[in-house]
Amino acid sequence: MPDVAPPVITPRGAKIEPSAGAPFEAVRVARDVLHTSRTAALATLDPVSGYPYTTATNIGIEPDGTPFFFAAGLTLHARNMEADPRISLTLAPFGKGDALTLRRLTLVGKVEQLGPDETQLAIRRYIARYPKAKLYLSLPDTRLYRLRTEGVQINGGPARNASNITPADLRTDLSGAAELMAVVESETTRLNAIKGEASRLAVLAGAKAGRWTITSIDPDGIDLASASDLARLWFAERVTALNELEQRIAPIAE
């Protein structure tokens, strides 16, 4: 029989009785956390001591749901990742209350540095979410890394712990959506130019009205950002073309 690689997140030894926990939609919660968390704890491995080294970072999201982040080349975590690409990211709404009562998503996998042909588009996506990033993305040793997720753990709060979701559950399927993806940047610019449109969509996503900006569009939904928050508007049905997008977000007639 072929060897089977052990899971990157070793299962707990204690047996957990599923009926003891409060039910929740683990996949939807995990995808919400992925798309709406501004900050993540990034854990890397020191190449000499082997101890974990953790820092805080911002998270960008590629259209297929792959997380990416910035690191200056002189930082310790960049040095660590160059020596050992294995990392962990924990995403949560940090600073919004008791951490143990909040939704938390842990991702484990290997990082890879974005190539020169990918960097400019990724920078535009990153700045759309974090406008102040212009201050540091111009540094000469700017690097962007994406995480190829191999293990996932979602905790929805007390008695809401699920380890049965997979990296594939977090991905957005781009197949068959070439027509939509070809116009995403121009359509994002057009919608942001319509006064109040981004705020309307943010409210539909459950956020408070305010000064919002559409940061990205993909077949499953729209990501939005304000000065202090992120929101995600999920489509009821998958979108693959511009006319379908227009139908999904058209205002409901009074």
HELIX and SHEET records of a PDB file:
HELIX    1   1 PRO A   18  ALA A   20  5                                   3    
HELIX    2   2 ALA A   26  THR A   36  1                                  11    
HELIX    3   3 LEU A   76  ALA A   83  1                                   8    
HELIX    4   4 ALA A   99  THR A  101  5                                   3    
HELIX    5   5 PRO A  116  ARG A  129  1                                  14    
HELIX    6   6 PRO A  131  ALA A  133  5                                   3    
HELIX    7   7 LYS A  134  LEU A  137  1                                   4    
HELIX    8   8 PRO A  167  LEU A  170  5                                   4    
HELIX    9   9 ALA A  178  ALA A  182  1                                   5    
HELIX   10  10 VAL A  184  ASN A  192  1                                   9    
HELIX   11  11 GLU A  197  LEU A  204  1                                   8    
HELIX   12  12 LEU A  242  ILE A  249  1                                   8    
SHEET    1   A 7 PRO A  52  ASN A  58  0                                        
SHEET    2   A 7 THR A  39  LEU A  45 -1                                        
SHEET    3   A 7 ARG A  86  LEU A  91 -1                                        
SHEET    4   A 7 ARG A 104  GLN A 113 -1                                        
SHEET    5   A 7 THR A 142  GLY A 157 -1                                        
SHEET    6   A 7 PRO A  67  ALA A  72 -1                                        
SHEET    7   A 7 GLY A  60  ILE A  61 -1                                        
SHEET    1   B 6 PRO A  52  ASN A  58  0                                        
SHEET    2   B 6 THR A  39  LEU A  45 -1                                        
SHEET    3   B 6 ARG A  86  LEU A  91 -1                                        
SHEET    4   B 6 ARG A 104  GLN A 113 -1                                        
SHEET    5   B 6 THR A 142  GLY A 157 -1                                        
SHEET    6   B 6 ARG A 160  ALA A 162 -1                                        
SHEET    1   C 3 THR A 213  ASP A 218  0                                        
SHEET    2   C 3 GLY A 221  ALA A 225 -1                                        
SHEET    3   C 3 LEU A 230  TRP A 234 -1                                        
END                                                                             
